[in-house]
């Protein structure tokens, strides 16, 4: 019997000529969620809302 059980997943490292970036100038956050719609009074229900910051989200 093998000393290590991987359950079908195996990882490893290989040396390549591709370098990884040290600094990222931007990032993308994509979040999808739901809210308790039974508590909404006059708000947007079943409409897409884009919020760029916390103040726009609440």
DSSP file (Angstrom, degrees, kcal/mol; ACC not computed):
  #  RESIDUE AA STRUCTURE BP1 BP2  ACC     N-H-->O    O-->H-N    N-H-->O    O-->H-N    TCO  KAPPA ALPHA  PHI   PSI    X-CA   Y-CA   Z-CA
    1    1 A X              0   0    0      0, 0.0     2,-0.0     0, 0.0     0, 0.0   0.000 360.0 360.0 360.0 143.5    0.0    0.0    0.0
    2    2 A X        -     0   0    0      1,-0.1     3,-0.1     2,-0.1     0, 0.0  -0.327 360.0-133.5 -69.9 150.7    1.2    3.5   -0.8
    3    3 A X  S    S+     0   0    0      1,-0.1     2,-0.4    -2,-0.0    -1,-0.1   0.607  91.5  47.4 -78.5 -11.7    2.4    5.7    2.0
    4    4 A X        -     0   0    0      0, 0.0     2,-0.5     0, 0.0    -1,-0.1  -0.990  68.7-153.6-136.9 126.6    0.4    8.7    0.7
    5    5 A X        +     0   0    0     -2,-0.4    -2,-0.0     1,-0.1     0, 0.0  -0.876  15.7 173.5-100.4 124.6   -3.2    8.7   -0.4
    6    6 A X    >   -     0   0    0     -2,-0.5     3,-1.9     4,-0.0    -1,-0.1   0.536  32.8-138.2-108.5  -9.4   -4.0   11.5   -2.9
    7    7 A X  T 3  S-     0   0    0      1,-0.3     3,-0.1     3,-0.0    -2,-0.1   0.844  75.9 -50.6  52.9  37.4   -7.7   10.7   -3.8
    8    8 A X  T 3  S+     0   0    0      1,-0.2     2,-0.5     0, 0.0    -1,-0.3   0.413 117.8 107.8  86.4  -2.3   -7.0   11.3   -7.5
    9    9 A X    <   +     0   0    0     -3,-1.9     2,-0.4     2,-0.0    -1,-0.2  -0.943  39.7 171.3-113.6 125.4   -5.3   14.8   -6.9
   10   10 A X        -     0   0    0     -2,-0.5     2,-0.3    -3,-0.1    -4,-0.0  -0.994   7.8-171.1-132.4 140.3   -1.6   15.2   -7.4
   11   11 A X        +     0   0    0     -2,-0.4     2,-0.3     2,-0.0    -2,-0.0  -0.863  11.0 157.8-126.2 161.7    0.5   18.3   -7.5
   12   12 A X        -     0   0    0     -2,-0.3     2,-0.4     2,-0.0    -2,-0.0  -0.975  32.4-112.9-169.0 171.6    4.1   19.2   -8.3
   13   13 A X        -     0   0    0     -2,-0.3     2,-0.4     2,-0.0    -2,-0.0  -0.953  23.2-174.6-120.8 138.8    6.4   21.9   -9.4
   14   14 A X        -     0   0    0     -2,-0.4     2,-0.3     0, 0.0    -2,-0.0  -0.980  28.7-116.9-127.3 143.3    8.3   22.2  -12.6
   15   15 A X        +     0   0    0     -2,-0.4     2,-0.3     2,-0.0    -2,-0.0  -0.643  41.1 174.1 -78.2 134.5   10.9   24.8  -13.6
   16   16 A X        -     0   0    0     -2,-0.3     0, 0.0     2,-0.2     0, 0.0  -0.846  43.9-119.6-133.1 169.7    9.8   27.0  -16.5
   17   17 A X  S    S+     0   0    0     -2,-0.3     2,-0.5     2,-0.1    -2,-0.0   0.439  84.7 100.7 -88.5  -0.6   11.1   30.0  -18.3
   18   18 A X        -     0   0    0      1,-0.0     2,-0.3     0, 0.0    -2,-0.2  -0.740  62.7-151.1 -89.3 127.1    7.9   32.0  -17.4
   19   19 A X        -     0   0    0     -2,-0.5     2,-0.3     1,-0.0    -2,-0.1  -0.686  11.3-125.8 -96.7 152.6    8.4   34.4  -14.5
   20   20 A X        -     0   0    0     -2,-0.3     2,-0.1     1,-0.1    -1,-0.0  -0.727  30.4-105.8 -94.4 145.6    5.6   35.4  -12.2
   21   21 A X        -     0   0    0     -2,-0.3     3,-0.1     1,-0.1    -1,-0.1  -0.435  20.4-159.0 -70.8 143.5    4.8   39.1  -11.6
   22   22 A X  S    S+     0   0    0      1,-0.2     2,-0.4    -2,-0.1    -1,-0.1   0.757  77.7  35.5 -90.5 -28.8    5.9   40.6   -8.3
   23   23 A X        -     0   0    0      0, 0.0     2,-0.5     0, 0.0    -1,-0.2  -0.990  66.4-155.4-130.8 133.1    3.5   43.5   -8.3
   24   24 A X        -     0   0    0     -2,-0.4     3,-0.1     1,-0.1     0, 0.0  -0.928   3.8-159.3-106.9 130.3   -0.1   43.7   -9.6
   25   25 A X  S    S+     0   0    0     -2,-0.5     2,-0.3     1,-0.1    -1,-0.1   0.658  75.0  10.2 -83.4 -15.3   -1.3   47.2  -10.6
   26   26 A X        -     0   0    0      2,-0.0     2,-0.3     0, 0.0    -1,-0.1  -0.972  61.3-153.2-154.0 167.1   -5.0   46.2  -10.3
   27   27 A X        -     0   0    0     -2,-0.3     2,-0.5    -3,-0.1    -3,-0.0  -0.983  11.0-140.2-143.2 153.9   -7.3   43.5   -9.1
   28   28 A X        -     0   0    0     -2,-0.3     2,-0.5     2,-0.0    -2,-0.0  -0.971  13.3-170.2-120.1 124.7  -10.7   42.3  -10.1
   29   29 A X        -     0   0    0     -2,-0.5     2,-0.5     2,-0.0    -2,-0.0  -0.965   2.7-174.6-113.7 124.6  -13.3   41.2   -7.5
   30   30 A X        +     0   0    0     -2,-0.5     2,-0.4     2,-0.0    -2,-0.0  -0.969   9.9 173.8-121.0 116.2  -16.4   39.5   -8.7
   31   31 A X        -     0   0    0     -2,-0.5     2,-0.4     2,-0.0    -2,-0.0  -0.973  13.2-171.5-127.7 137.6  -19.0   38.7   -6.1
   32   32 A X        +     0   0    0     -2,-0.4     2,-0.3     2,-0.0    -2,-0.0  -0.993  22.5 149.7-125.7 132.5  -22.5   37.4   -6.4
   33   33 A X        -     0   0    0     -2,-0.4     2,-0.3     2,-0.0    -2,-0.0  -0.923  32.8-128.2-151.9 176.4  -24.9   37.3   -3.5
   34   34 A X        -     0   0    0     -2,-0.3     2,-0.3     2,-0.0    -2,-0.0  -0.874  13.6-151.6-128.3 162.7  -28.4   37.4   -2.3
   35   35 A X        -     0   0    0     -2,-0.3     2,-1.4     5,-0.0     3,-0.1  -0.902  38.7 -90.9-129.9 159.3  -30.3   39.4    0.3
   36   36 A X    >   -     0   0    0     -2,-0.3     3,-1.8     1,-0.2     4,-0.2  -0.569  42.6-172.1 -71.8  95.6  -33.4   38.6    2.3
   37   37 A X  G >  S+     0   0    0     -2,-1.4     3,-1.2     1,-0.3    -1,-0.2   0.694  75.3  71.7 -68.7 -18.7  -35.9   40.1   -0.1
   38   38 A X  G 3  S+     0   0    0      1,-0.2    -1,-0.3    -3,-0.1    -2,-0.1   0.685  98.5  50.9 -69.2 -14.0  -38.8   39.8    2.4
   39   39 A X  G <  S+     0   0    0     -3,-1.8     2,-0.4     2,-0.0    -1,-0.2   0.422  84.9 109.4-100.6  -0.3  -37.2   42.6    4.3
   40   40 A X    <   -     0   0    0     -3,-1.2     2,-0.6    -4,-0.2     5,-0.0  -0.623  47.3-167.3 -83.2 130.9  -36.8   45.0    1.4
   41   41 A X  S    S-     0   0    0     -2,-0.4     3,-0.1     1,-0.1    -3,-0.0  -0.915  76.4 -23.0-118.0 103.6  -39.1   48.1    1.4
   42   42 A X  S    S+     0   0    0     -2,-0.6    -1,-0.1     1,-0.2     2,-0.1   0.639 105.7 128.9  74.8  14.3  -39.0   49.9   -1.9
   43   43 A X        -     0   0    0     -6,-0.1     2,-0.6     1,-0.1    -1,-0.2  -0.193  69.8 -75.3 -90.6-173.5  -35.6   48.5   -2.9
   44   44 A X        -     0   0    0     -3,-0.1     2,-0.4    -2,-0.1     3,-0.2  -0.766  47.5-176.3 -89.8 118.7  -34.5   46.7   -6.0
   45   45 A X  S    S-     0   0    0     -2,-0.6     3,-0.1     1,-0.2    -3,-0.0  -0.965  70.6   0.0-116.5 132.0  -35.7   43.1   -6.2
   46   46 A X  S    S+     0   0    0     -2,-0.4     2,-0.4     1,-0.2    -1,-0.2   0.823 103.6 119.7  59.2  35.3  -34.6   40.9   -9.1
   47   47 A X        -     0   0    0     -3,-0.2     2,-0.3     2,-0.0    -1,-0.2  -0.977  69.1-113.8-127.0 143.4  -32.5   43.7  -10.6
   48   48 A X        -     0   0    0     -2,-0.4     2,-0.4    -3,-0.1    -3,-0.0  -0.594  33.5-168.2 -75.6 132.6  -28.8   43.8  -11.3
   49   49 A X        -     0   0    0     -2,-0.3     2,-0.6    -5,-0.0     8,-0.0  -0.989  10.5-156.5-125.5 128.9  -27.0   46.3   -9.1
   50   50 A X        -     0   0    0     -2,-0.4     2,-0.5     6,-0.0    -2,-0.0  -0.928  12.3-174.1-105.9 119.0  -23.3   47.4   -9.6
   51   51 A X        -     0   0    0     -2,-0.6     3,-0.1     1,-0.1     6,-0.0  -0.958  13.1-173.7-115.2 122.7  -21.7   48.7   -6.4
   52   52 A X  S    S+     0   0    0     -2,-0.5     2,-0.3     1,-0.1    -1,-0.1   0.609  73.1   9.0 -89.9 -14.0  -18.2   50.2   -6.7
   53   53 A X  S  > S-     0   0    0      1,-0.1     4,-1.1     0, 0.0     3,-0.3  -0.930  86.6 -90.9-154.1 177.4  -17.8   50.7   -3.0
   54   54 A X  H  > S+     0   0    0     -2,-0.3     4,-1.5     1,-0.2     3,-0.3   0.869 119.1  58.2 -65.1 -37.6  -19.4   49.9    0.3
   55   55 A X  H  4 S+     0   0    0      1,-0.2    -1,-0.2     2,-0.2     3,-0.1   0.861 107.7  47.2 -63.4 -35.1  -21.5   53.1    0.4
   56   56 A X  H  4 S+     0   0    0     -3,-0.3    -1,-0.2     1,-0.2    -2,-0.2   0.747 109.3  55.7 -75.0 -23.2  -23.1   52.2   -2.9
   57   57 A X  H  <        0   0    0     -4,-1.1    -2,-0.2    -3,-0.3    -1,-0.2   0.761 360.0 360.0 -82.7 -25.2  -23.8   48.6   -1.7
   58   58 A X     <        0   0    0     -4,-1.5    -1,-0.2    -3,-0.1    -2,-0.2   0.428 360.0 360.0-108.0 360.0  -25.7   49.5    1.5
